[in-house]
Amino acid sequence: MDEKHRFVFLLRDVEGLSVKETAEALDLSEVNVKVRLLRTRLQLREQLTRTLGDPDRRLVKTQDHSH
């Protein structure tokens, strides 16, 4: 995850700041905070699913090269 997405995630989901507070802290619009947070959560979910989860529930299907 790149830095611009990591900071939004940390401030919102780890530190518990509001969207408005996060936007002010990072000098972003509230819409930009929401978009970055959504993208980060989707990316994290995919990484965790790839590592720990059921392949059939992935957002992005990968081809099985074992055949």
PQR file of N, CA, C, O and H, with PARSE charges and radii, in Angstrom:
ATOM      1  N   MET A   1       0.855  -1.172   0.000 -0.4000 1.5000
ATOM      2  CA  MET A   1       0.000   0.000   0.000 -0.0000 2.0000
ATOM      3  C   MET A   1       0.901   1.235   0.000  0.5500 1.7000
ATOM      4  O   MET A   1       1.854   1.322   0.774 -0.5500 1.4000
ATOM      5  N   ASP A   2       0.588   2.172  -0.866 -0.4000 1.5000
ATOM      6  CA  ASP A   2       1.437   3.357  -0.927 -0.0000 2.0000
ATOM      7  C   ASP A   2       1.136   4.308   0.235  0.5500 1.7000
ATOM      8  O   ASP A   2       0.130   4.172   0.931 -0.5500 1.4000
ATOM      9  H   ASP A   2      -0.187   2.101  -1.495  0.4000 1.0000
ATOM     10  N   GLU A   3       2.020   5.254   0.416 -0.4000 1.5000
ATOM     11  CA  GLU A   3       1.958   6.150   1.563 -0.0000 2.0000
ATOM     12  C   GLU A   3       0.660   6.951   1.640  0.5500 1.7000
ATOM     13  O   GLU A   3       0.091   7.100   2.721 -0.5500 1.4000
ATOM     14  H   GLU A   3       2.837   5.364  -0.150  0.4000 1.0000
ATOM     15  N   LYS A   4       0.187   7.468   0.508 -0.4000 1.5000
ATOM     16  CA  LYS A   4      -1.019   8.315   0.537 -0.0000 2.0000
ATOM     17  C   LYS A   4      -2.239   7.532   1.001  0.5500 1.7000
ATOM     18  O   LYS A   4      -3.123   8.094   1.645 -0.5500 1.4000
ATOM     19  H   LYS A   4       0.649   7.348  -0.371  0.4000 1.0000
ATOM     20  N   HIS A   5      -2.298   6.256   0.686 -0.4000 1.5000
ATOM     21  CA  HIS A   5      -3.408   5.429   1.145 -0.0000 2.0000
ATOM     22  C   HIS A   5      -3.194   4.968   2.584  0.5500 1.7000
ATOM     23  O   HIS A   5      -4.147   4.886   3.359 -0.5500 1.4000
ATOM     24  H   HIS A   5      -1.579   5.798   0.163  0.4000 1.0000
ATOM     25  N   ARG A   6      -1.958   4.669   2.937 -0.4000 1.5000
ATOM     26  CA  ARG A   6      -1.643   4.210   4.287 -0.0000 2.0000
ATOM     27  C   ARG A   6      -2.014   5.262   5.334  0.5500 1.7000
ATOM     28  O   ARG A   6      -2.588   4.929   6.371 -0.5500 1.4000
ATOM     29  H   ARG A   6      -1.185   4.736   2.307  0.4000 1.0000
ATOM     30  N   PHE A   7      -1.686   6.535   5.066 -0.4000 1.5000
ATOM     31  CA  PHE A   7      -1.994   7.585   6.041 -0.0000 2.0000
ATOM     32  C   PHE A   7      -3.492   7.733   6.271  0.5500 1.7000
ATOM     33  O   PHE A   7      -3.932   7.898   7.409 -0.5500 1.4000
ATOM     34  H   PHE A   7      -1.220   6.806   4.224  0.4000 1.0000
ATOM     35  N   VAL A   8      -4.276   7.676   5.201 -0.4000 1.5000
ATOM     36  CA  VAL A   8      -5.733   7.779   5.353 -0.0000 2.0000
ATOM     37  C   VAL A   8      -6.251   6.604   6.185  0.5500 1.7000
ATOM     38  O   VAL A   8      -7.053   6.792   7.099 -0.5500 1.4000
ATOM     39  H   VAL A   8      -3.919   7.542   4.277  0.4000 1.0000
ATOM     40  N   PHE A   9      -5.794   5.409   5.869 -0.4000 1.5000
ATOM     41  CA  PHE A   9      -6.220   4.223   6.619 -0.0000 2.0000
ATOM     42  C   PHE A   9      -5.844   4.339   8.096  0.5500 1.7000
ATOM     43  O   PHE A   9      -6.666   4.071   8.972 -0.5500 1.4000
ATOM     44  H   PHE A   9      -5.142   5.257   5.126  0.4000 1.0000
ATOM     45  N   LEU A  10      -4.613   4.734   8.366 -0.4000 1.5000
ATOM     46  CA  LEU A  10      -4.166   4.839   9.756 -0.0000 2.0000
ATOM     47  C   LEU A  10      -4.974   5.871  10.542  0.5500 1.7000
ATOM     48  O   LEU A  10      -5.384   5.614  11.674 -0.5500 1.4000
ATOM     49  H   LEU A  10      -3.945   4.952   7.654  0.4000 1.0000
ATOM     50  N   LEU A  11      -5.196   7.024   9.945 -0.4000 1.5000
ATOM     51  CA  LEU A  11      -5.934   8.065  10.657 -0.0000 2.0000
ATOM     52  C   LEU A  11      -7.402   7.697  10.872  0.5500 1.7000
ATOM     53  O   LEU A  11      -7.947   7.923  11.952 -0.5500 1.4000
ATOM     54  H   LEU A  11      -4.863   7.232   9.025  0.4000 1.0000
ATOM     55  N   ARG A  12      -8.040   7.133   9.853 -0.4000 1.5000
ATOM     56  CA  ARG A  12      -9.458   6.788   9.956 -0.0000 2.0000
ATOM     57  C   ARG A  12      -9.687   5.509  10.758  0.5500 1.7000
ATOM     58  O   ARG A  12     -10.407   5.522  11.756 -0.5500 1.4000
ATOM     59  H   ARG A  12      -7.598   6.949   8.976  0.4000 1.0000
ATOM     60  N   ASP A  13      -9.081   4.414  10.329 -0.4000 1.5000
ATOM     61  CA  ASP A  13      -9.427   3.107  10.887 -0.0000 2.0000
ATOM     62  C   ASP A  13      -8.608   2.715  12.110  0.5500 1.7000
ATOM     63  O   ASP A  13      -9.067   1.914  12.925 -0.5500 1.4000
ATOM     64  H   ASP A  13      -8.496   4.404   9.519  0.4000 1.0000
ATOM     65  N   VAL A  14      -7.421   3.257  12.251 -0.4000 1.5000
ATOM     66  CA  VAL A  14      -6.604   2.913  13.415 -0.0000 2.0000
ATOM     67  C   VAL A  14      -6.758   3.966  14.511  0.5500 1.7000
ATOM     68  O   VAL A  14      -7.015   3.631  15.668 -0.5500 1.4000
ATOM     69  H   VAL A  14      -7.048   3.907  11.589  0.4000 1.0000
ATOM     70  N   GLU A  15      -6.602   5.236  14.144 -0.4000 1.5000
ATOM     71  CA  GLU A  15      -6.677   6.317  15.123 -0.0000 2.0000
ATOM     72  C   GLU A  15      -8.110   6.776  15.405  0.5500 1.7000
ATOM     73  O   GLU A  15      -8.368   7.391  16.440 -0.5500 1.4000
ATOM     74  H   GLU A  15      -6.394   5.508  13.205  0.4000 1.0000
ATOM     75  N   GLY A  16      -9.042   6.482  14.492 -0.4000 1.5000
ATOM     76  CA  GLY A  16     -10.443   6.803  14.731 -0.0000 2.0000
ATOM     77  C   GLY A  16     -10.856   8.232  14.413  0.5500 1.7000
ATOM     78  O   GLY A  16     -11.899   8.687  14.883 -0.5500 1.4000
ATOM     79  H   GLY A  16      -8.832   5.982  13.652  0.4000 1.0000
ATOM     80  N   LEU A  17     -10.062   8.947  13.627 -0.4000 1.5000
ATOM     81  CA  LEU A  17     -10.449  10.304  13.241 -0.0000 2.0000
ATOM     82  C   LEU A  17     -11.649  10.256  12.298  0.5500 1.7000
ATOM     83  O   LEU A  17     -11.869   9.265  11.601 -0.5500 1.4000
ATOM     84  H   LEU A  17      -9.215   8.577  13.246  0.4000 1.0000
ATOM     85  N   SER A  18     -12.407  11.322  12.289 -0.4000 1.5000
ATOM     86  CA  SER A  18     -13.530  11.436  11.359 -0.0000 2.0000
ATOM     87  C   SER A  18     -12.995  11.706   9.955  0.5500 1.7000
ATOM     88  O   SER A  18     -11.812  11.996   9.773 -0.5500 1.4000
ATOM     89  H   SER A  18     -12.228  12.127  12.855  0.4000 1.0000
ATOM     90  N   VAL A  19     -13.881  11.607   8.968 -0.4000 1.5000
ATOM     91  CA  VAL A  19     -13.495  11.933   7.597 -0.0000 2.0000
ATOM     92  C   VAL A  19     -13.031  13.385   7.536  0.5500 1.7000
ATOM     93  O   VAL A  19     -12.023  13.695   6.901 -0.5500 1.4000
ATOM     94  H   VAL A  19     -14.842  11.372   9.116  0.4000 1.0000
ATOM     95  N   LYS A  20     -13.764  14.262   8.193 -0.4000 1.5000
ATOM     96  CA  LYS A  20     -13.415  15.684   8.184 -0.0000 2.0000
ATOM     97  C   LYS A  20     -12.047  15.917   8.831  0.5500 1.7000
ATOM     98  O   LYS A  20     -11.220  16.649   8.287 -0.5500 1.4000
ATOM     99  H   LYS A  20     -14.583  14.010   8.708  0.4000 1.0000
ATOM    100  N   GLU A  21     -11.811  15.306   9.972 -0.4000 1.5000
ATOM    101  CA  GLU A  21     -10.528  15.465  10.667 -0.0000 2.0000
ATOM    102  C   GLU A  21      -9.374  14.905   9.831  0.5500 1.7000
ATOM    103  O   GLU A  21      -8.300  15.502   9.768 -0.5500 1.4000
ATOM    104  H   GLU A  21     -12.482  14.711  10.414  0.4000 1.0000
ATOM    105  N   THR A  22      -9.601  13.778   9.202 -0.4000 1.5000
ATOM    106  CA  THR A  22      -8.579  13.173   8.348 -0.0000 2.0000
ATOM    107  C   THR A  22      -8.268  14.083   7.169  0.5500 1.7000
ATOM    108  O   THR A  22      -7.107  14.302   6.825 -0.5500 1.4000
ATOM    109  H   THR A  22     -10.474  13.294   9.253  0.4000 1.0000
ATOM    110  N   ALA A  23      -9.319  14.608   6.559 -0.4000 1.5000
ATOM    111  CA  ALA A  23      -9.139  15.515   5.417 -0.0000 2.0000
ATOM    112  C   ALA A  23      -8.331  16.739   5.830  0.5500 1.7000
ATOM    113  O   ALA A  23      -7.425  17.158   5.109 -0.5500 1.4000
ATOM    114  H   ALA A  23     -10.263  14.431   6.839  0.4000 1.0000
ATOM    115  N   GLU A  24      -8.651  17.310   6.975 -0.4000 1.5000
ATOM    116  CA  GLU A  24      -7.923  18.493   7.451 -0.0000 2.0000
ATOM    117  C   GLU A  24      -6.465  18.157   7.766  0.5500 1.7000
ATOM    118  O   GLU A  24      -5.566  18.929   7.434 -0.5500 1.4000
ATOM    119  H   GLU A  24      -9.387  16.970   7.560  0.4000 1.0000
ATOM    120  N   ALA A  25      -6.230  17.022   8.399 -0.4000 1.5000
ATOM    121  CA  ALA A  25      -4.873  16.627   8.780 -0.0000 2.0000
ATOM    122  C   ALA A  25      -3.984  16.394   7.559  0.5500 1.7000
ATOM    123  O   ALA A  25      -2.785  16.673   7.596 -0.5500 1.4000
ATOM    124  H   ALA A  25      -6.961  16.394   8.669  0.4000 1.0000
ATOM    125  N   LEU A  26      -4.577  15.882   6.477 -0.4000 1.5000
ATOM    126  CA  LEU A  26      -3.798  15.538   5.288 -0.0000 2.0000
ATOM    127  C   LEU A  26      -3.959  16.552   4.163  0.5500 1.7000
ATOM    128  O   LEU A  26      -3.414  16.372   3.074 -0.5500 1.4000
ATOM    129  H   LEU A  26      -5.550  15.655   6.447  0.4000 1.0000
ATOM    130  N   ASP A  27      -4.705  17.615   4.429 -0.4000 1.5000
ATOM    131  CA  ASP A  27      -4.959  18.657   3.433 -0.0000 2.0000
ATOM    132  C   ASP A  27      -5.584  18.070   2.155  0.5500 1.7000
ATOM    133  O   ASP A  27      -5.133  18.327   1.039 -0.5500 1.4000
ATOM    134  H   ASP A  27      -5.148  17.762   5.313  0.4000 1.0000
ATOM    135  N   LEU A  28      -6.629  17.280   2.368 -0.4000 1.5000
ATOM    136  CA  LEU A  28      -7.369  16.652   1.271 -0.0000 2.0000
ATOM    137  C   LEU A  28      -8.834  17.045   1.373  0.5500 1.7000
ATOM    138  O   LEU A  28      -9.284  17.553   2.400 -0.5500 1.4000
ATOM    139  H   LEU A  28      -6.996  17.071   3.274  0.4000 1.0000
ATOM    140  N   SER A  29      -9.575  16.803   0.294 -0.4000 1.5000
ATOM    141  CA  SER A  29     -11.028  16.965   0.378 -0.0000 2.0000
ATOM    142  C   SER A  29     -11.607  15.740   1.089  0.5500 1.7000
ATOM    143  O   SER A  29     -10.982  14.680   1.127 -0.5500 1.4000
ATOM    144  H   SER A  29      -9.210  16.390  -0.540  0.4000 1.0000
ATOM    145  N   GLU A  30     -12.797  15.898   1.644 -0.4000 1.5000
ATOM    146  CA  GLU A  30     -13.444  14.767   2.301 -0.0000 2.0000
ATOM    147  C   GLU A  30     -13.741  13.658   1.293  0.5500 1.7000
ATOM    148  O   GLU A  30     -13.637  12.478   1.628 -0.5500 1.4000
ATOM    149  H   GLU A  30     -13.305  16.759   1.613  0.4000 1.0000
ATOM    150  N   VAL A  31     -14.107  14.017   0.076 -0.4000 1.5000
ATOM    151  CA  VAL A  31     -14.363  13.029  -0.970 -0.0000 2.0000
ATOM    152  C   VAL A  31     -13.095  12.222  -1.258  0.5500 1.7000
ATOM    153  O   VAL A  31     -13.152  11.003  -1.415 -0.5500 1.4000
ATOM    154  H   VAL A  31     -14.193  14.976  -0.197  0.4000 1.0000
ATOM    155  N   ASN A  32     -11.959  12.904  -1.325 -0.4000 1.5000
ATOM    156  CA  ASN A  32     -10.700  12.221  -1.586 -0.0000 2.0000
ATOM    157  C   ASN A  32     -10.364  11.252  -0.461  0.5500 1.7000
ATOM    158  O   ASN A  32      -9.871  10.154  -0.718 -0.5500 1.4000
ATOM    159  H   ASN A  32     -11.912  13.895  -1.197  0.4000 1.0000
ATOM    160  N   VAL A  33     -10.623  11.640   0.767 -0.4000 1.5000
ATOM    161  CA  VAL A  33     -10.394  10.738   1.903 -0.0000 2.0000
ATOM    162  C   VAL A  33     -11.248   9.484   1.749  0.5500 1.7000
ATOM    163  O   VAL A  33     -10.759   8.371   1.942 -0.5500 1.4000
ATOM    164  H   VAL A  33     -11.024  12.532   0.976  0.4000 1.0000
ATOM    165  N   LYS A  34     -12.514   9.661   1.404 -0.4000 1.5000
ATOM    166  CA  LYS A  34     -13.421   8.516   1.261 -0.0000 2.0000
ATOM    167  C   LYS A  34     -12.973   7.586   0.135  0.5500 1.7000
ATOM    168  O   LYS A  34     -13.004   6.365   0.288 -0.5500 1.4000
ATOM    169  H   LYS A  34     -12.910  10.565   1.247  0.4000 1.0000
ATOM    170  N   VAL A  35     -12.560   8.156  -0.984 -0.4000 1.5000
ATOM    171  CA  VAL A  35     -12.108   7.340  -2.116 -0.0000 2.0000
ATOM    172  C   VAL A  35     -10.845   6.566  -1.752  0.5500 1.7000
ATOM    173  O   VAL A  35     -10.747   5.369  -2.020 -0.5500 1.4000
ATOM    174  H   VAL A  35     -12.535   9.148  -1.108  0.4000 1.0000
ATOM    175  N   ARG A  36      -9.891   7.244  -1.148 -0.4000 1.5000
ATOM    176  CA  ARG A  36      -8.650   6.559  -0.762 -0.0000 2.0000
ATOM    177  C   ARG A  36      -8.914   5.459   0.256  0.5500 1.7000
ATOM    178  O   ARG A  36      -8.325   4.380   0.185 -0.5500 1.4000
ATOM    179  H   ARG A  36      -9.971   8.217  -0.931  0.4000 1.0000
ATOM    180  N   LEU A  37      -9.802   5.740   1.202 -0.4000 1.5000
ATOM    181  CA  LEU A  37     -10.112   4.740   2.216 -0.0000 2.0000
ATOM    182  C   LEU A  37     -10.796   3.525   1.593  0.5500 1.7000
ATOM    183  O   LEU A  37     -10.473   2.389   1.942 -0.5500 1.4000
ATOM    184  H   LEU A  37     -10.280   6.616   1.260  0.4000 1.0000
ATOM    185  N   LEU A  38     -11.717   3.747   0.694 -0.4000 1.5000
ATOM    186  CA  LEU A  38     -12.390   2.637   0.017 -0.0000 2.0000
ATOM    187  C   LEU A  38     -11.381   1.783  -0.743  0.5500 1.7000
ATOM    188  O   LEU A  38     -11.386   0.557  -0.624 -0.5500 1.4000
ATOM    189  H   LEU A  38     -11.980   4.669   0.411  0.4000 1.0000
ATOM    190  N   ARG A  39     -10.527   2.422  -1.513 -0.4000 1.5000
ATOM    191  CA  ARG A  39      -9.518   1.680  -2.283 -0.0000 2.0000
ATOM    192  C   ARG A  39      -8.587   0.891  -1.371  0.5500 1.7000
ATOM    193  O   ARG A  39      -8.230  -0.248  -1.670 -0.5500 1.4000
ATOM    194  H   ARG A  39     -10.523   3.417  -1.609  0.4000 1.0000
ATOM    195  N   THR A  40      -8.200   1.502  -0.261 -0.4000 1.5000
ATOM    196  CA  THR A  40      -7.300   0.837   0.677 -0.0000 2.0000
ATOM    197  C   THR A  40      -7.974  -0.366   1.309  0.5500 1.7000
ATOM    198  O   THR A  40      -7.369  -1.434   1.413 -0.5500 1.4000
ATOM    199  H   THR A  40      -8.491   2.428  -0.017  0.4000 1.0000
ATOM    200  N   ARG A  41      -9.222  -0.204   1.734 -0.4000 1.5000
ATOM    201  CA  ARG A  41      -9.935  -1.329   2.347 -0.0000 2.0000
ATOM    202  C   ARG A  41     -10.110  -2.477   1.358  0.5500 1.7000
ATOM    203  O   ARG A  41      -9.953  -3.640   1.728 -0.5500 1.4000
ATOM    204  H   ARG A  41      -9.713   0.663   1.650  0.4000 1.0000
ATOM    205  N   LEU A  42     -10.429  -2.164   0.114 -0.4000 1.5000
ATOM    206  CA  LEU A  42     -10.571  -3.214  -0.904 -0.0000 2.0000
ATOM    207  C   LEU A  42      -9.242  -3.935  -1.136  0.5500 1.7000
ATOM    208  O   LEU A  42      -9.202  -5.160  -1.252 -0.5500 1.4000
ATOM    209  H   LEU A  42     -10.556  -1.219  -0.187  0.4000 1.0000
ATOM    210  N   GLN A  43      -8.165  -3.166  -1.202 -0.4000 1.5000
ATOM    211  CA  GLN A  43      -6.844  -3.749  -1.407 -0.0000 2.0000
ATOM    212  C   GLN A  43      -6.456  -4.642  -0.224  0.5500 1.7000
ATOM    213  O   GLN A  43      -5.938  -5.742  -0.416 -0.5500 1.4000
ATOM    214  H   GLN A  43      -8.197  -2.171  -1.108  0.4000 1.0000
ATOM    215  N   LEU A  44      -6.706  -4.169   0.983 -0.4000 1.5000
ATOM    216  CA  LEU A  44      -6.387  -4.966   2.166 -0.0000 2.0000
ATOM    217  C   LEU A  44      -7.215  -6.242   2.205  0.5500 1.7000
ATOM    218  O   LEU A  44      -6.702  -7.315   2.521 -0.5500 1.4000
ATOM    219  H   LEU A  44      -7.127  -3.276   1.139  0.4000 1.0000
ATOM    220  N   ARG A  45      -8.498  -6.119   1.881 -0.4000 1.5000
ATOM    221  CA  ARG A  45      -9.362  -7.297   1.878 -0.0000 2.0000
ATOM    222  C   ARG A  45      -8.856  -8.333   0.876  0.5500 1.7000
ATOM    223  O   ARG A  45      -8.827  -9.529   1.168 -0.5500 1.4000
ATOM    224  H   ARG A  45      -8.915  -5.247   1.624  0.4000 1.0000
ATOM    225  N   GLU A  46      -8.462  -7.872  -0.291 -0.4000 1.5000
ATOM    226  CA  GLU A  46      -7.956  -8.800  -1.307 -0.0000 2.0000
ATOM    227  C   GLU A  46      -6.654  -9.459  -0.843  0.5500 1.7000
ATOM    228  O   GLU A  46      -6.466 -10.662  -1.029 -0.5500 1.4000
ATOM    229  H   GLU A  46      -8.485  -6.901  -0.528  0.4000 1.0000
ATOM    230  N   GLN A  47      -5.765  -8.680  -0.246 -0.4000 1.5000
ATOM    231  CA  GLN A  47      -4.501  -9.251   0.239 -0.0000 2.0000
ATOM    232  C   GLN A  47      -4.746 -10.278   1.335  0.5500 1.7000
ATOM    233  O   GLN A  47      -4.122 -11.339   1.346 -0.5500 1.4000
ATOM    234  H   GLN A  47      -5.918  -7.704  -0.095  0.4000 1.0000
ATOM    235  N   LEU A  48      -5.653  -9.965   2.257 -0.4000 1.5000
ATOM    236  CA  LEU A  48      -5.955 -10.904   3.331 -0.0000 2.0000
ATOM    237  C   LEU A  48      -6.651 -12.151   2.810  0.5500 1.7000
ATOM    238  O   LEU A  48      -6.367 -13.258   3.269 -0.5500 1.4000
ATOM    239  H   LEU A  48      -6.160  -9.103   2.248  0.4000 1.0000
ATOM    240  N   THR A  49      -7.555 -11.983   1.859 -0.4000 1.5000
ATOM    241  CA  THR A  49      -8.234 -13.128   1.265 -0.0000 2.0000
ATOM    242  C   THR A  49      -7.241 -14.005   0.532  0.5500 1.7000
ATOM    243  O   THR A  49      -7.304 -15.231   0.624 -0.5500 1.4000
ATOM    244  H   THR A  49      -7.785 -11.084   1.486  0.4000 1.0000
ATOM    245  N   ARG A  50      -6.331 -13.391  -0.190 -0.4000 1.5000
ATOM    246  CA  ARG A  50      -5.320 -14.156  -0.926 -0.0000 2.0000
ATOM    247  C   ARG A  50      -4.460 -14.966   0.042  0.5500 1.7000
ATOM    248  O   ARG A  50      -4.096 -16.108  -0.242 -0.5500 1.4000
ATOM    249  H   ARG A  50      -6.280 -12.395  -0.265  0.4000 1.0000
ATOM    250  N   THR A  51      -4.143 -14.371   1.173 -0.4000 1.5000
ATOM    251  CA  THR A  51      -3.269 -15.022   2.135 -0.0000 2.0000
ATOM    252  C   THR A  51      -4.006 -16.019   3.024  0.5500 1.7000
ATOM    253  O   THR A  51      -3.503 -17.110   3.292 -0.5500 1.4000
ATOM    254  H   THR A  51      -4.438 -13.444   1.404  0.4000 1.0000
ATOM    255  N   LEU A  52      -5.205 -15.639   3.482 -0.4000 1.5000
ATOM    256  CA  LEU A  52      -5.878 -16.425   4.517 -0.0000 2.0000
ATOM    257  C   LEU A  52      -7.220 -17.017   4.120  0.5500 1.7000
ATOM    258  O   LEU A  52      -7.712 -17.931   4.783 -0.5500 1.4000
ATOM    259  H   LEU A  52      -5.614 -14.753   3.264  0.4000 1.0000
ATOM    260  N   GLY A  53      -7.819 -16.512   3.053 -0.4000 1.5000
ATOM    261  CA  GLY A  53      -9.217 -16.827   2.803 -0.0000 2.0000
ATOM    262  C   GLY A  53      -9.486 -17.843   1.730  0.5500 1.7000
ATOM    263  O   GLY A  53      -8.582 -18.465   1.173 -0.5500 1.4000
ATOM    264  H   GLY A  53      -7.420 -15.770   2.514  0.4000 1.0000
ATOM    265  N   ASP A  54     -10.753 -17.987   1.462 -0.4000 1.5000
ATOM    266  CA  ASP A  54     -11.294 -18.899   0.461 -0.0000 2.0000
ATOM    267  C   ASP A  54     -11.127 -18.284  -0.924  0.5500 1.7000
ATOM    268  O   ASP A  54     -11.646 -17.195  -1.171 -0.5500 1.4000
ATOM    269  H   ASP A  54     -11.488 -17.482   1.915  0.4000 1.0000
ATOM    270  N   PRO A  55     -10.424 -18.944  -1.825 -0.5600 1.5000
ATOM    271  CA  PRO A  55     -10.201 -18.389  -3.167  0.2800 2.0000
ATOM    272  C   PRO A  55     -11.488 -18.092  -3.928  0.5500 1.7000
ATOM    273  O   PRO A  55     -11.509 -17.200  -4.777 -0.5500 1.4000
ATOM    274  N   ASP A  56     -12.557 -18.820  -3.640 -0.4000 1.5000
ATOM    275  CA  ASP A  56     -13.830 -18.593  -4.337 -0.0000 2.0000
ATOM    276  C   ASP A  56     -14.510 -17.292  -3.936  0.5500 1.7000
ATOM    277  O   ASP A  56     -15.444 -16.860  -4.611 -0.5500 1.4000
ATOM    278  H   ASP A  56     -12.541 -19.544  -2.950  0.4000 1.0000
ATOM    279  N   ARG A  57     -14.070 -16.661  -2.864 -0.4000 1.5000
ATOM    280  CA  ARG A  57     -14.686 -15.412  -2.407 -0.0000 2.0000
ATOM    281  C   ARG A  57     -13.850 -14.192  -2.738  0.5500 1.7000
ATOM    282  O   ARG A  57     -14.152 -13.099  -2.259 -0.5500 1.4000
ATOM    283  H   ARG A  57     -13.311 -17.012  -2.316  0.4000 1.0000
ATOM    284  N   ARG A  58     -12.812 -14.341  -3.539 -0.4000 1.5000
ATOM    285  CA  ARG A  58     -11.944 -13.226  -3.904 -0.0000 2.0000
ATOM    286  C   ARG A  58     -12.659 -12.247  -4.810  0.5500 1.7000
ATOM    287  O   ARG A  58     -13.515 -12.633  -5.605 -0.5500 1.4000
ATOM    288  H   ARG A  58     -12.566 -15.228  -3.929  0.4000 1.0000
ATOM    289  N   LEU A  59     -12.305 -10.976  -4.688 -0.4000 1.5000
ATOM    290  CA  LEU A  59     -12.845  -9.949  -5.581 -0.0000 2.0000
ATOM    291  C   LEU A  59     -12.269 -10.103  -6.977  0.5500 1.7000
ATOM    292  O   LEU A  59     -12.977  -9.961  -7.974 -0.5500 1.4000
ATOM    293  H   LEU A  59     -11.609 -10.662  -4.042  0.4000 1.0000
ATOM    294  N   VAL A  60     -10.993 -10.391  -7.035 -0.4000 1.5000
ATOM    295  CA  VAL A  60     -10.315 -10.561  -8.310 -0.0000 2.0000
ATOM    296  C   VAL A  60      -9.910 -12.014  -8.430  0.5500 1.7000
ATOM    297  O   VAL A  60      -9.087 -12.509  -7.660 -0.5500 1.4000
ATOM    298  H   VAL A  60     -10.419 -10.507  -6.225  0.4000 1.0000
ATOM    299  N   LYS A  61     -10.489 -12.687  -9.392 -0.4000 1.5000
ATOM    300  CA  LYS A  61     -10.195 -14.112  -9.574 -0.0000 2.0000
ATOM    301  C   LYS A  61      -8.829 -14.265 -10.231  0.5500 1.7000
ATOM    302  O   LYS A  61      -8.504 -13.554 -11.181 -0.5500 1.4000
ATOM    303  H   LYS A  61     -11.158 -12.286 -10.017  0.4000 1.0000
ATOM    304  N   THR A  62      -8.045 -15.186  -9.725 -0.4000 1.5000
ATOM    305  CA  THR A  62      -6.756 -15.495 -10.336 -0.0000 2.0000
ATOM    306  C   THR A  62      -6.841 -16.863 -10.968  0.5500 1.7000
ATOM    307  O   THR A  62      -7.569 -17.731 -10.486 -0.5500 1.4000
ATOM    308  H   THR A  62      -8.310 -15.765  -8.953  0.4000 1.0000
ATOM    309  N   GLN A  63      -6.111 -17.059 -12.031 -0.4000 1.5000
ATOM    310  CA  GLN A  63      -6.135 -18.349 -12.706 -0.0000 2.0000
ATOM    311  C   GLN A  63      -5.311 -19.343 -11.941  0.5500 1.7000
ATOM    312  O   GLN A  63      -4.246 -19.020 -11.415 -0.5500 1.4000
ATOM    313  H   GLN A  63      -5.519 -16.354 -12.423  0.4000 1.0000
ATOM    314  N   ASP A  64      -5.806 -20.547 -11.884 -0.4000 1.5000
ATOM    315  CA  ASP A  64      -5.091 -21.644 -11.232 -0.0000 2.0000
ATOM    316  C   ASP A  64      -4.185 -22.281 -12.279  0.5500 1.7000
ATOM    317  O   ASP A  64      -4.666 -22.837 -13.266 -0.5500 1.4000
ATOM    318  H   ASP A  64      -6.671 -20.809 -12.312  0.4000 1.0000
ATOM    319  N   HIS A  65      -2.892 -22.200 -12.068 -0.4000 1.5000
ATOM    320  CA  HIS A  65      -1.914 -22.715 -13.028 -0.0000 2.0000
ATOM    321  C   HIS A  65      -1.447 -24.123 -12.662  0.5500 1.7000
ATOM    322  O   HIS A  65      -0.441 -24.586 -13.198 -0.5500 1.4000
ATOM    323  H   HIS A  65      -2.501 -21.748 -11.266  0.4000 1.0000
ATOM    324  N   SER A  66      -2.139 -24.803 -11.778 -0.4000 1.5000
ATOM    325  CA  SER A  66      -1.693 -26.124 -11.345 -0.0000 2.0000
ATOM    326  C   SER A  66      -2.164 -27.234 -12.261  0.5500 1.7000
ATOM    327  O   SER A  66      -1.737 -28.377 -12.095 -0.5500 1.4000
ATOM    328  H   SER A  66      -2.956 -24.426 -11.342  0.4000 1.0000
ATOM    329  N   HIS A  67      -3.035 -26.941 -13.229 -0.4000 1.5000
ATOM    330  CA  HIS A  67      -3.539 -27.985 -14.126 -0.0000 2.0000
ATOM    331  C   HIS A  67      -2.660 -28.174 -15.313  0.5500 1.7000
ATOM    332  O   HIS A  67      -2.945 -29.016 -16.164 -0.5500 1.4000
ATOM    333  H   HIS A  67      -3.382 -26.013 -13.364  0.4000 1.0000
TER
END
